[in-house]
């Protein structure tokens, strides 16, 4: 993989005692240049002009379902993940062909007419099974599964995210950066807990205070020496570093949780009546906020 990435990057000059920032759509090119610290910036599509249109379209999507438990033993929670594959025969991941593709309202119409219980809900003309839906992976955490969505993270607090999950770079780097993370560190392939401890304790301890890509590079160099294995890759502007804050973070989190709880409670009480499925969803979100606030009430005695 390193040889292929290096060939794809071309003749990149390696600066002496310097660093490299790659501008990429997701390729972890820094993995191929262990000689110096590296980081990545993503070329994001910042929007598609929405045009009026009524022509017949052909949209191909991959759909994955996630099924989880709820407090009601007779009720399961179902989450649907949709990945766009192509529009009118043009791959959604082909920037050259897509540049001349007329998009119009196709994606907007598909999204709006794919909602459950919509009287005009679209029905697929052809269905087929696929081995795996790209991008549908979730992170296993102590109390369930976490699905990272492309939306603002940490209350727009611009955090640095470090993710030890297997292949977390390929699946989640662009999501977290799009969500407002200052920096993101993920892995290219599975790692052991011993590796994670060795690299991150060095990066966050011994090399604390250094610029994040440089701290990560130093920690991996010490852990793996001359071995080609360098699982961690950084994204974000090079001049990022781990730094502390003087803010009262627990109280800040509690304030944000209260805002979320009050907003959903107001929606439930003043925007009804809601259909049973919607009411269950809203009630579940209110319970989430109450549960988190209860933890802060018990552990931090904040209110």
C-alpha positions in Angstrom: 0.0 0.0 0.0 2.9 2.4 0.8 4.4 1.9 -2.6 1.1 2.5 -4.4 0.4 5.6 -2.4 3.9 6.9 -3.0 3.4 6.3 -6.8 0.1 8.1 -6.7 1.6 11.1 -4.9 4.3 11.5 -7.5 7.6 13.2 -7.0 6.9 14.9 -3.7 9.9 16.7 -2.4 10.7 15.7 1.2 11.8 18.7 3.2 14.7 18.4 5.5 13.6 18.9 9.1 10.2 19.9 7.7 6.7 18.5 7.2 4.2 17.8 4.5 0.5 18.7 4.2 -1.4 16.7 1.7 -4.6 18.0 0.1 -6.7 14.9 -0.7 -10.2 13.5 -1.0 -9.4 10.8 1.5 -6.2 9.0 0.5 -3.9 8.7 3.5 -0.9 9.8 1.5 1.1 10.6 4.7 1.3 6.9 5.4 3.7 6.6 2.5 6.1 9.3 3.8 7.3 8.2 7.3 10.4 10.3 6.9 8.7 13.5 8.1 5.5 14.5 10.0 2.5 14.7 7.8 -1.1 15.9 8.0 -4.1 16.1 5.5 -6.7 18.6 4.3 -9.8 17.4 2.5 -11.3 18.7 -0.7 -14.9 18.8 0.2 -17.7 19.4 -2.3 -19.1 22.6 -0.8 -22.5 22.4 -2.4 -24.4 21.5 -5.5 -26.5 24.1 -7.3 -30.2 23.1 -7.0 -31.9 23.5 -10.3 -35.5 23.0 -11.2 -36.1 19.9 -13.2 -38.6 17.2 -14.1 -36.7 14.7 -16.2 -36.7 11.0 -15.5 -33.7 10.0 -13.3 -32.0 6.8 -12.4 -30.6 6.8 -8.9 -28.6 3.8 -7.5 -28.1 3.6 -3.7 -26.8 1.1 -1.2 -28.9 0.7 2.0 -27.8 -0.8 5.3 -30.1 -1.4 8.3 -29.0 -1.2 11.9 -31.2 -2.8 14.5 -30.8 -2.1 18.3 -32.6 -2.6 21.5 -34.8 0.0 23.3 -36.1 0.2 26.9 -39.4 -1.3 25.5 -38.7 -5.1 25.3 -41.3 -5.4 22.5 -39.8 -2.6 20.4 -36.6 -2.5 18.4 -34.9 0.7 17.0 -34.1 0.5 13.3 -31.6 2.9 11.7 -31.3 3.2 7.9 -28.0 4.2 6.3 -28.1 5.3 2.6 -25.0 5.7 0.4 -25.4 7.2 -3.1 -23.8 5.1 -5.7 -24.7 6.7 -9.1 -27.0 9.1 -10.8 -28.1 8.4 -14.4 -25.2 5.9 -14.8 -22.5 8.3 -13.5 -20.6 7.2 -10.4 -21.1 9.6 -7.5 -17.4 9.2 -6.7 -16.2 10.1 -10.2 -15.4 13.9 -10.1 -14.5 14.1 -13.8 -17.7 12.6 -15.1 -19.8 14.2 -12.3 -18.6 17.7 -13.3 -20.7 17.6 -16.4 -23.7 15.8 -14.8 -27.0 17.6 -14.5 -28.0 17.0 -10.9 -31.0 19.4 -10.5 -33.5 18.3 -7.8 -32.7 14.6 -8.1 -31.0 14.1 -4.7 -33.4 16.5 -2.9 -36.4 14.7 -4.4 -35.0 11.3 -3.5 -34.3 12.4 0.1 -37.7 14.0 0.6 -39.7 11.1 -1.0 -37.8 8.3 0.9 -39.3 9.2 4.3 -41.4 6.5 5.9 -45.2 6.9 5.7 -44.9 9.5 3.0 -47.9 9.0 0.6 -45.6 9.7 -2.3 -42.7 7.5 -1.1 -40.5 6.2 -3.8 -40.5 2.5 -4.5 -37.3 0.9 -5.9 -37.6 -0.6 -9.4 -34.8 -3.1 -8.9 -33.4 -4.6 -5.7 -30.2 -6.6 -5.2 -28.1 -7.8 -2.3 -24.6 -6.4 -1.7 -21.9 -7.9 0.5 -21.3 -4.7 2.4 -22.4 -1.1 2.2 -19.3 1.2 2.1 -19.3 3.7 5.0 -21.9 1.9 7.1 -19.5 0.9 9.9 -20.2 2.0 13.5 -18.0 2.4 16.5 -18.6 0.0 19.4 -18.6 1.8 22.7 -19.3 0.7 26.2 -23.1 1.2 26.2 -23.9 0.4 22.5 -22.9 1.5 19.0 -22.0 5.0 17.9 -22.8 6.2 14.4 -20.7 9.3 13.5 -22.8 11.5 11.3 -21.6 14.5 9.2 -22.8 17.2 11.6 -21.3 19.6 14.2 -19.3 17.8 16.9 -18.6 18.8 20.5 -21.1 21.7 20.4 -18.9 23.4 17.8 -16.0 23.3 20.3 -13.5 22.3 17.6 -12.0 19.3 19.4 -9.1 17.1 18.4 -10.4 13.6 17.9 -8.2 10.5 18.4 -9.8 7.3 17.2 -8.3 3.9 17.9 -11.0 1.9 16.1 -9.9 -0.4 13.3 -9.6 1.5 9.9 -11.1 4.6 11.6 -9.2 6.8 9.1 -11.0 5.4 6.0 -14.4 5.6 7.5 -14.5 8.6 9.7 -11.7 11.1 9.0 -13.8 13.3 6.6 -16.9 13.0 8.8 -15.2 14.4 11.9 -13.3 17.1 10.0 -16.5 18.2 8.2 -18.2 18.3 11.6 -15.7 20.9 12.8 -12.9 19.0 14.5 -9.6 20.9 14.6 -7.7 17.7 14.1 -8.3 14.0 13.6 -6.1 11.0 14.2 -7.2 7.6 13.0 -5.8 4.2 12.1 -5.4 2.6 8.6 -5.6 -1.0 9.8 -6.3 -3.0 13.0 -4.0 -2.4 16.0 -3.5 -4.0 19.3 -4.1 -2.3 22.7 -0.4 -2.5 23.4 0.3 -0.5 20.2 -2.3 2.1 21.0 -1.0 2.5 24.6 2.6 2.9 23.4 1.9 5.4 20.6 -0.7 7.6 22.4 1.0 7.7 25.8 4.1 8.9 24.1 2.3 11.4 21.8 0.2 12.8 24.7 2.8 12.5 27.4 6.4 12.5 26.5 5.8 14.7 23.4 3.0 16.8 24.8 3.5 20.4 23.7 4.7 19.5 20.2 2.6 20.1 17.2 0.2 17.2 17.0 1.5 15.7 13.7 5.0 16.0 14.9 4.2 14.4 18.3 2.4 11.5 16.5 5.3 11.0 14.1 7.8 11.0 17.0 5.7 8.5 19.0 5.3 6.1 16.1 9.0 6.4 15.2 9.9 5.3 18.8 7.3 2.6 18.9 8.0 1.0 15.5 11.6 2.1 14.9 12.5 1.0 11.3 9.3 -1.1 10.8 7.1 0.0 8.0 4.1 -0.3 10.2 2.7 3.2 11.0 -1.1 2.8 11.6 -1.9 6.3 12.8 -2.5 9.1 10.3 -3.3 12.7 11.2 -5.6 15.2 9.5 -6.0 18.9 10.1 -3.8 22.0 9.9 -0.2 21.2 10.8 0.1 23.8 13.6 -2.4 22.1 15.9 -1.4 20.9 19.4 -3.1 19.4 22.4 -3.8 22.2 24.8 -5.8 22.6 28.0 -8.6 25.0 28.7 -9.4 27.0 31.7 -13.2 26.7 31.1 -15.4 24.8 33.5 -16.0 21.9 31.1 -18.5 19.9 33.2 -20.8 22.9 33.7 -20.5 23.7 30.0 -21.6 20.1 29.1 -24.5 20.3 31.6 -25.7 23.5 30.0 -25.6 22.0 26.6 -27.5 18.9 27.8 -30.1 21.0 29.4 -30.6 23.0 26.1 -31.1 19.7 24.2 -33.5 18.3 26.8 -35.6 21.5 26.9 -35.7 21.8 23.1 -36.9 18.3 22.6 -39.4 18.6 25.5 -40.8 21.8 24.0 -41.1 20.1 20.6 -42.9 17.1 22.2 -45.3 19.3 24.2 -46.1 22.1 21.7 -45.7 20.6 18.2 -48.0 17.6 18.5 -49.9 15.5 18.3 -47.2 13.2 17.0 -47.7 9.8 15.3 -46.7 6.9 17.6 -43.4 6.3 15.8 -42.3 9.9 16.0 -43.4 10.2 19.7 -41.3 7.2 20.6 -38.3 8.8 18.9 -38.7 12.1 20.7 -39.3 10.4 24.0 -36.1 8.4 23.5 -34.1 11.5 22.9 -35.5 13.2 26.0 -34.6 10.1 28.1 -31.1 10.3 26.7 -30.6 13.8 27.9 -32.2 13.0 31.3 -29.9 10.0 31.7 -26.8 12.0 31.0 -27.8 14.9 33.3 -28.5 12.3 36.0 -24.9 11.1 35.8 -23.6 14.6 36.2 -26.0 15.2 39.1 -24.7 12.1 40.9 -21.0 12.3 40.1 -20.4 16.0 40.0 -23.2 17.4 42.2 -23.6 20.2 39.8 -27.3 20.8 40.3 
